[in-house]
Amino acid sequence: MFINKPPALKKTRKSWREKLADDKGLPKVEKITDKMSKRWGTGTVVIPAPKEVDEIMKTVPEGKLITINEIRIILAKKHGATIGCPITTGIFALITAQAADEAAREGEKDVTPYWRTLKSDGELNEKYPGGAEAQAVRLRETYY
């Protein structure tokens, strides 16, 4: 029996900005395996670092839009890969959006304009902060 038990360690979640800053050893370029080639073809795939996706999203000027597929093309060219990974690029775009929203809620003014990034098919992203409706509102503010 323990008389002076240490307090339980509280597991804290990373903030969205901490997740964005954690590169997890990325980027890296890998050969497309046989299993992946059925969906993506042959060649290489770049798995980007979260900050790379954020950097591209930051460059989209007011009044312009970009899709996840366009970001993937930019990443593939940058790294000399055949394609950019659609899964991680989408996840990192979501992390970028959440990190920007988190920063804005804490008073930062210059945040990544994530609302200018659309899903691969050109649709609004319901997973962004406030959902697709909030993204639509932000985009309308740009045009009207």
N, C-alpha and C positions, 0 to 999 in steps of 0.2 A: 504494500500500500504506500502511495506517495503522499507525504504530508504537504509539501510545497510543490504542487504541480505547476509546470510552466503554463502560461496562458496559451490557448490554442492560437496557432498562427492563422491570421486572417488572410485568405487568398484574395488578392486584389486583381481586378481586371485591368488590362491595359486600356488607356484612352485610345480614341481613334487616331490621334496624332502620334502616339507611341507606335501604334500598328503601322502607320504610314512610314515612320522613320526606320522600322525594322526591316532591313533588306534580306534577311534570311539566307545570305550567301548568293543572292541573285544580283544581276541577271546571269543567266547561263543559256548557252545554245546546245541543244541536244539533237541527235539524229532521230528522225521520226521512225518509230518501231513498226514492225509488221502490223500489229494490232491497231495502231494509230493511223497507219497509211490508208486503211479502208475509208476513213473519214476525211483525212487531211492530205492524202497523196504522199509523195516521197520528198525527201530532202531533209531540212533541219527546221527546228522550231525554237524560237527564243522565248524563254520564260523571263519576263521583265522583272525588275525590282519595282516595288510600289511607287517609289519616288519618281521613276521614269514616266509612269503613267500620269502622275500628278503634274510633272513638268510639261508634258504635252497638253494636258487639259488647261494649264495656266496660259498657254499661248493663244487660245481661241479668243479672237477679239469680239467685242460687243457687236451684235448684229449678225454674227456668223455661228455656225454649228459644226460639230464633228461627231462621227459615229465611232463606236467601239472598233468596227472593222477598219476605219481610216487610221485609228491609233495603232492597230495591229500592223498595218502596212508600214507606218513610220518606224515602228520598233524593229520590224524585220529588216528594213533597209539599213537602219542604224547598226544592227548587229551582223549583217551579212547572212541572215537566215532566210529560208524559204517563206516561212510564215511566223506570225506572232501568235502566241498561245491565246486562244479565245477565252478559255476558262479563267486563267489568272489575270488577264487584262480586264475582264469584266469585274472580277472580285476587287482588283486594285482600284478600279474606277469607283466602285461603291465605297471602299475605304476612304478614298480621296474626298468623296462627297460628304461622308460622315465627319471626317476630320475638319473639312471646311466649315460645316455647320457647327461643330463643336467650338471651333475658333471664333466664329461669328457670335455665338451665344455668350462667349466670354469677352466680347467687345472688340475683337480684331476687325479691322475694316478691309484690309487687302487679303481676301481669301480666294482660293481657286474657284472660278465660275463653273462649277460642276454642272449646273443646269443647262449649259450649252453642249453637253455631251449626251448624245442619244444612244439608244440601244442599237445593235448591229442592223436591225431592220428599219431604223429611223424612228422608232416609237419612243415615247417618253418613258422614263424609268420609274415604275411604281415603288422600287426599293430605295430611291433617293429620299432624303429627309422630307417629310411632308407628303410623299407620294407623287404620282404623276400630276395631280392637280396643282400642287405647290410648284412643280417644275414649270407647268404651263403658265402660271401666274408670273413667275420670274422672267420667262421668255417674252410674255406680252409686255412687261415693263420695258423691255429692250426695244420693242418695235413701236410702241405707242406713246 
